Amino acid sequence: MPELPEVEALAGYLRQRAVGRRVDRLEVAAISALKTYDPAPTAVAGRAVTDARRYGKFLDVVFDGGLHLVVHLARAGWLHYREAFASTVPLRPGKGPIAIRVRLDDGSGFDLTEAGTQKKLAAYLVTDPQVVPGVAKLGPDALSADLATFAAALRGRRGQVKGVLTDQSVLGGVGNAYSDEILHAAKLSPFALTDRLSDDQMATLHAATRRVLGDAVTRSLGQRAAELKGEKRSGLKVHARTGLPCPVCGDTVREVSFADSSLQYCPTCQTGGKPLADRRLSRLVR
């Protein structure tokens, strides 16, 4: 799933490439992807792209006249920028990966695509991003929150720190991959309870969050959209590295699996050398 660093980089890429270009037309190939009906997609035609922004894991493409195309890429969505399209024929609704296409006046543009069968990519054409439910409920931005804001947000939601970090109403922008990386950098068990974290642990977690996300953004900015996924994988130390050696201590990276997701961690770095039980309802080591 694209998280804060990738969405920040996509916004940066669009600012460099698309800002100043006018929209030829916006085409919707997956009717279920567009969650709004007013304004209509035709309202974008002729408007210039004026900015691209990020709200948590939401991408906001801004057009003149106050229109916003706000997109959540979900687990399998992505943005593909095209210097030129193979055909000028409008897209037809179908079963392909393209959900939405934005054609610009110089012949370039971008596709919003989604792989797989679980179609959860969501796009909203609105006059105010705050009317998008997911944007309206976002907590403080994970990259910019200061220590006091960060600590208040986490302590305001009692629970296992892994789950709290990825709750977008607590902090905006962190998902499954970067939460694993942040907790590894902070040397915290993913099942540590937020209300039991000491002030020193909270400060370490805040610093790790800023460092991991900041480093990922730095690596990603300037990359082409097609290169971002590879850049993300290259920087991971524990996430999606089950069975491989931890690059910090050399211990084997372990995994805990759930119904539809998993987490990775290093026992030596994070849990005092003790493996966490890989059973959802077991008594977990903290």
N, C-alpha and C positions, 0 to 999 in steps of 0.2 A: 504494500500500500504506500503510495506517495505520502510522505510526511513533511513536516515544516521545511527542512532544507531543500527538498526537491521542488516543492511548490514555490518557495522563495526564488529558486533558480529559474523555474519556468516563468514566473512573473518578470524576473530580470531579463530573460531572453526576449519575451514579448515587448518589453519596454524598448529594447534595442532594435528589434526587427519590425514590429508592427505599428508602434506609435507614429502617428502622422499619416498613415494610410487610411483610405476610406473603404468602407465595407461595400462590396458589390452585392453580396447577398448572404444570408444565413440560412442554411439548409438543415432540416431535421430529418434524420433517417430512422432514428429510434424514438418513436412517439413517447414512449414511457420515460425517456431520459429528461424531457423538458417538463418541469413540474409547474409551470405557470402558463397562462393563456393570454394575459393582458399585462403589458403590451404584447402584440403578436410578433413573431419572428421577422415579419416584413418591416417592422418599425426600425430595424437596425440599418437597413439599406441606405446608403448615402452618407452615413455618419462616420466621422473619423474616430479611430482608436486614439484615445488621449492618455491612457495610463493602464498599468496592470499592477494589481496589489494582491496582498495575501492577508487572509483572516484565518488564523489557526492553520488548518489543512485545506481551506477553501481558496480557490483562485478567483480573482475578480478582474475581468476585462472591462475597462471603462470606455464608454463612447460619449462623444459630445452630445449635449442636450440632456445629460443626466441619466443615461441608460447604463445598466450594468449587467453583464453576463457573468453570474456567479456560479462556479462549478465545484462540486465535490467529486473527486476522481474515484472514490471508494477503493476497494481492494485491487481491482484489475483494470482501472482506467488509466489513460495516459493522453498526453497532448503530442501530436506529431505535426511539426511545421513543414509545409511544402513550399519550395521555391516556385514550383509550377505544378498544376494539376494535369493529369493525363487527359482529362476530358472536361469540357464545359457543360456537359449534359447534367442537369440537376440530379441529385441523389434521389433514389426511390426507397421508401420504407422497406426494410428487409431484415434478414437474419445475419448480415455481415457485422464486422466489428465496429464500423463507423457509426457513432451516435449522432454527432453534430459536425457540420462543416461550416467554416467561416471563410468565404472567398473575399480577398482584398483587391483593390483597384489596380495593382501592379501585376496581377496574375498569381501572386502567392497567397498564402493563407494557412489555416491549421485545421486539423481534424481532431476531434475528441473521440477516442476509441475506447472500447471495453472488451477485453478477452473473456472467454468462458461463457457459461450459461447463466450465472447469477448476475443479472443486469441490475446493478445498484448505482451506477453513475447517475448523478443528479445535477441538472442545470436549471438555473432560474434567471429569467429575463425580468429585471425589476428596476424601479427608479430609486430604491434605497436598499443597500445590502442588509440592513438590519431587519427587514421583513422576512428574510430567509431564516427559517426556524433554527437551523444549525449554527448560523452566525450569531443570532440573537442570544443564544444560550452559552456562548463561549466564555470560558474563564479568562484570566489574564494570559497574555501571550507568554509562552514558556521561554522564549529567547530574551525578551525584554524585561520580564518581571524582576524587580529588585528583591533582595533577601526577605524583607519584611512582608512584601506582597506574596511571594512564593511560599513562605512558611505559613502565613495565615490561610492561604488557599488549601494547602495540604492538610494542615491540622483541623481545618473546618470540615473535612470529610474523612472520618475514621475508616480505615480499611487497610488491606495489604498494599504496600507502596507501589507495587507494579500496576495494580488496577487503578489506583488513585492517579498515578502519573498519566495514564492513558485516558482518563475521564475528561472529555473535552469541556465539560462544564466546570472543571476544577482548573485545568491549565489547557490552553489551546495550542495544538500543534504536534504533540508527542504521540506516537503510535507504538505498535508492538516492537518494531526493530530498534528504534532509538531509546525506548525505555530499557531494553536489555543492555544497550551500550552505556547508558547513563548509570544504571545500577552497578554495572561492572566497574566503571570508572570511580564510583563513590564507595566501592567495596561494601555494598549492602545486599542482604538477601532480598530477593523479590517479594518474599512473604513477611518482611518486617512490617510492623504496624505503625502507621503514621503518627498515632498519638503516643507512641513509645520512643520516638526518635528524640535524642538529646539535641540541645541547641547546636553542639558541634557537628553532630551527624546531619542535621538539617542544613547547616552552612556548607558542609562538604557536598551534600546532594545538590544544593543550589549551584555551587561552583561547577560541579560535574555536568549539570544540565546546560549551563551557559557554555562550557568548554566543548562538550560533545556536539551540541547543535551549532555553535559558532564555527568550529572546525569544519563540520560538514557543509555549512553554507559557503565557507571560503573555498573549499574544494570544488563545490558545484557551480558557483557563479562563473560565468564565462563559458561553461560547457554548452554544447548544443543539446537540445532536448533529447535527441537520440542517444546521447552519451551518458545521461544522468544515472540511469539504472546501474550501469557498470561502475560508475564512480562511487555510488552508494555501497555496492557490494565490496569494493576494494578497501573501503575504510572500516569495515565491521571487524570487531575483535571477538565477539561471542555469538551474536545473533546469526542464525543459520549456519553455525559452525560446529554442530554437534559431532563429537568424536574426534575433533581436531585439537591440537595443543593450544592452550591459552598463550597468547603472545607475550603476556606479562610474566607468568610464573611457570608455564610449561605443563600444568595439570590439564587433564582432559575436560573439554567443555561438555557439560551435561545438559539434558533437556527434561522439561516437564511438559507433558502433553495434556491438552484438554479436548473438549468435543470438537471444536472447530479452529483451534489455534494451539500454539505451543510457545514456550519461552526457553531461552538458553542462558546459562550462567556458568561461572567457574567456582567449584567448591572451595579451592584454596583461597581465592581472592575474596569470596563473598560470604561463605557460610562456615568458616572455620574448618574447612576440609570435609565437612559432612554433606553427603549427597541428599538432596531433597527427595522425598517420596514422590514417585511419579504416579500418583493416584489422586484423582480430583478430590475425593472426600476423606483422604487419610489425614492423620494428625501430622501437620507439616512442621518441619524443623525451622525455627526462626533464628 
